[in-house]
């Protein structure tokens, strides 16, 4: 998945959540709905999150210089982790606290039709953003299951947008259900309970995001498929006898560090050894274009 594809998904989510946040806060002010208010805070937090993701994407493109010789690609992982923290603190904790407060101090919800129109419109806008994210995600997952792809993806930015949009869609449905039940029964407890459910949902999403981005931030290897492709491409060279240790690490969504030990055939000259190393590096880049930093170590050279 290219950085441009991730940026497209982030921008779509940013525009959609900005419009939705304004509409939700207006509706919450008119109706006094706890669920709609926390949904407004959720959308505002999403806007902040998407700004951080865009910053991370931009920072990752900068030259690393002598202080960061392998580049700044992991900037996107750091900011993705910060989004998970924000989603929990500004989204989940606020939603649960506000819902508990509303249960202790119930009040009648006014102009419920306004909230329903706003939530209905928000679902439509959110569905557009979600469609952009899922389309970009499906391009990279191929035939793998959705959950397997979420666990394996190295594009934390796209993962954040996808899960945020999924949580937003589910939260809107919960908020709408709470309003409908509160209106039908005349009991605002349903609206307050919806706020708590939304908070729990956001906490679960924040936990998944934090776990996945932490693994990438610490240093995660290339996928099994990519490692197999690297090994096969090296072994295909006629002067390579065997491949030893293969170490890989993602330095960003589209950048992989590769360190591979190779054992060459007997009788090679120094020139032939140098040419073979160049060929091996070229072969790796041919099958894994993201392999920008490649280190080939010779286990033994006999001749």
C-alpha positions in Angstrom: 0.0 0.0 0.0 1.5 3.3 -1.1 1.7 6.4 1.2 -0.5 8.2 -1.3 -3.3 5.6 -0.8 -3.1 6.0 3.0 -3.1 9.8 2.7 -6.3 9.7 0.5 -8.1 7.7 3.2 -6.9 10.1 5.9 -8.0 13.2 4.0 -11.4 11.6 3.3 -11.9 10.8 6.9 -10.7 14.3 8.0 -13.2 16.1 5.8 -16.1 13.8 6.8 -15.4 13.9 10.5 -15.0 17.7 10.4 -18.5 18.2 8.9 -20.0 15.5 11.3 -18.4 17.0 14.4 -20.0 20.4 13.8 -23.4 18.9 13.1 -23.3 16.7 16.2 -22.4 19.5 18.6 -25.2 21.7 17.2 -27.7 18.8 17.6 -26.4 18.1 21.2 -26.9 21.7 22.1 -30.4 21.7 20.9 -31.5 18.3 22.3 -29.3 17.8 25.3 -28.7 14.2 24.3 -25.7 12.6 26.1 -25.1 10.1 23.3 -25.1 12.8 20.6 -22.7 14.9 22.7 -20.2 12.1 23.2 -20.5 11.3 19.5 -19.5 14.9 18.8 -16.5 14.6 21.1 -15.7 11.3 19.3 -15.8 13.0 15.9 -13.7 16.0 17.2 -11.1 13.5 18.5 -11.1 11.8 15.1 -10.4 15.1 13.4 -7.4 15.6 15.8 -6.3 12.1 15.1 -6.3 12.5 11.4 -4.3 15.7 11.6 -1.7 13.8 13.6 -1.7 11.0 11.0 -1.1 13.5 8.2 1.7 15.0 10.2 3.2 11.6 10.7 3.0 10.8 7.0 4.7 14.1 6.1 7.4 13.6 8.8 8.1 10.1 7.5 9.1 11.4 4.1 11.9 13.7 5.5 15.5 12.7 5.2 16.9 11.1 8.3 20.4 12.6 8.1 23.2 11.4 10.3 21.0 11.2 13.4 18.5 8.9 11.7 20.6 7.0 9.1 17.7 4.6 8.3 15.2 7.4 7.7 12.2 8.6 9.7 9.7 6.1 8.4 8.7 5.0 12.0 7.2 8.5 12.5 3.9 7.1 11.2 4.0 4.3 13.8 4.6 6.8 16.6 1.7 9.1 15.6 -0.5 6.1 15.0 0.2 5.0 18.6 -0.6 8.5 19.8 -4.0 8.2 18.0 -4.7 5.1 20.0 -4.0 6.9 23.2 -6.2 9.9 22.1 -9.0 7.6 21.1 -9.0 6.0 24.6 -8.5 9.2 26.7 -10.6 11.7 24.6 -13.1 9.2 23.3 -13.6 6.3 25.6 -13.0 7.8 29.0 -15.1 10.9 28.3 -18.0 8.8 26.8 -18.2 6.5 29.8 -17.9 9.3 32.4 -20.5 11.4 30.6 -22.9 8.4 30.3 -22.5 7.6 34.0 -23.2 11.2 34.9 -26.3 11.2 32.7 -27.6 8.1 34.5 -27.2 9.9 37.8 -28.8 13.1 36.6 -31.5 12.1 34.0 -33.2 14.8 31.9 -35.7 14.8 29.1 -34.3 14.8 25.6 -35.8 17.6 23.4 -36.2 17.9 19.7 -35.2 14.3 19.2 -36.0 14.5 15.5 -33.0 16.9 15.1 -30.6 14.3 16.6 -32.0 11.6 14.4 -31.6 13.7 11.2 -28.0 14.5 12.3 -27.1 10.9 13.1 -28.7 9.7 9.9 -26.7 12.2 7.8 -23.6 11.4 9.8 -24.0 7.7 8.9 -24.1 8.6 5.2 -21.0 10.8 5.4 -19.1 8.2 7.6 -20.1 5.5 5.1 -18.3 7.4 2.3 -15.1 7.7 4.4 -15.3 4.1 5.4 -15.7 3.0 1.8 -12.5 4.9 0.8 -10.6 3.2 3.7 -11.9 -0.3 3.1 -11.2 0.0 -0.7 -7.6 1.0 0.0 -7.3 -1.8 2.6 -8.7 -4.4 0.3 -6.1 -3.6 -2.4 -3.4 -4.8 -0.1 -5.0 -7.8 1.7 -5.8 -9.9 -1.4 -7.4 -13.2 -0.4 -6.5 -13.0 3.3 -9.3 -12.7 5.9 -10.0 -9.3 7.3 -8.8 -10.1 10.8 -5.6 -11.8 9.5 -4.9 -8.7 7.4 -5.4 -6.4 10.3 -2.9 -8.4 12.3 -0.4 -8.6 9.4 -0.6 -5.1 8.0 2.4 -2.8 8.3 0.4 0.3 7.2 -0.6 1.6 10.6 -2.1 4.8 9.2 -4.6 3.0 7.0 -5.4 0.6 9.9 -6.2 3.5 12.2 -8.5 5.1 9.7 -10.3 1.8 9.0 -10.8 1.0 12.6 -11.8 4.5 13.5 -14.4 4.6 10.8 -15.7 1.2 11.8 -16.0 2.4 15.4 -17.7 5.6 14.3 -20.3 3.7 12.2 -21.0 1.4 15.1 -21.2 4.3 17.6 -23.7 6.1 15.4 -25.9 3.1 15.2 -25.7 2.7 19.0 -26.5 6.4 19.5 -29.4 6.2 17.2 -30.7 3.1 19.0 -30.4 4.9 22.4 -32.4 7.9 21.1 -35.1 5.7 19.6 -35.5 3.8 22.8 -35.4 6.9 25.0 -38.1 8.5 22.8 -40.3 5.4 22.8 -40.1 4.8 26.6 -39.8 8.3 27.8 -36.7 7.2 29.8 -33.4 9.0 29.1 -31.6 6.0 30.7 -31.4 4.5 27.2 -29.6 7.5 25.8 -27.1 7.6 28.7 -26.5 3.8 28.4 -25.8 4.3 24.7 -23.0 6.8 25.7 -21.4 4.1 27.9 -21.6 1.5 25.2 -19.9 3.9 22.8 -17.2 4.4 25.3 -16.6 0.7 25.8 -16.5 0.3 22.0 -13.9 3.0 21.6 -11.8 1.4 24.4 -11.8 -1.9 22.5 -10.7 -0.2 19.3 -8.0 1.8 21.1 -6.6 -1.4 22.6 -6.4 -3.1 19.3 -4.7 -0.1 17.7 -2.3 0.3 20.6 -1.3 -3.4 20.4 -0.7 -3.4 16.7 1.1 -0.1 16.4 3.3 -0.9 19.5 4.5 -4.0 17.7 5.4 -2.0 14.6 7.1 0.8 16.7 9.3 -1.6 18.6 10.3 -3.3 15.3 8.4 -5.9 13.4 9.7 -8.3 10.8 8.6 -8.4 7.2 5.7 -10.8 6.6 6.3 -14.5 6.1 5.5 -14.2 2.5 8.0 -11.4 2.0 10.7 -13.3 3.8 10.1 -16.4 1.7 10.3 -14.3 -1.4 13.6 -12.8 -0.3 15.1 -16.2 0.5 13.9 -17.7 -2.9 15.3 -14.8 -4.9 18.7 -15.1 -3.3 18.9 -18.9 -3.7 18.0 -18.5 -7.4 21.4 -17.0 -8.0 23.7 -19.6 -9.5 26.7 -18.5 -7.4 24.7 -18.8 -4.1 25.1 -22.1 -2.4 22.8 -21.5 0.6 21.1 -18.8 2.6 21.8 -18.6 6.3 20.3 -16.1 8.8 17.7 -13.7 7.4 16.8 -10.7 9.5 14.2 -8.1 8.4 12.5 -5.1 10.0 9.9 -2.6 8.9 11.3 0.9 9.1 7.9 2.2 7.8 4.9 0.9 5.9 6.8 0.9 2.6 10.4 0.5 3.8 12.1 -2.7 4.9 15.6 -3.3 6.3 17.1 -6.7 5.1 20.2 -8.4 6.5 21.0 -11.8 4.9 23.8 -14.2 5.4 24.8 -16.1 2.2 27.3 -18.9 1.4 28.8 -18.7 -2.1 30.1 -21.5 -4.3 33.8 -22.3 -4.3 36.4 -20.7 -6.5 35.0 -17.2 -7.0 37.3 -14.3 -7.6 37.0 -11.0 -5.6 35.4 -9.4 -8.6 32.9 -12.2 -9.0 32.1 -12.0 -5.2 31.4 -8.3 -5.5 29.2 -8.8 -8.6 27.3 -11.5 -6.9 26.5 -9.3 -3.9 25.3 -6.6 -6.3 23.2 -9.2 -8.1 21.7 -10.5 -4.8 20.7 -7.0 -3.7 19.1 -6.3 -7.1 17.2 -9.6 -6.9 15.8 -8.8 -3.5 14.7 -5.3 -4.6 13.1 -6.9 -7.7 10.7 -9.0 -5.6 10.4 -6.7 -2.6 10.6 -3.0 -3.8 10.2 -1.9 -0.2 13.6 -3.4 0.7 15.6 -0.1 0.5 18.3 -1.0 3.1 20.0 -4.3 2.2 23.1 -5.8 3.9 24.5 -9.0 2.5 27.0 -10.8 4.7 29.2 -13.7 3.5 29.2 -16.7 5.8 32.3 -18.1 4.0 34.2 -17.4 0.8 36.5 -20.1 -0.4 38.8 -19.7 -3.3 
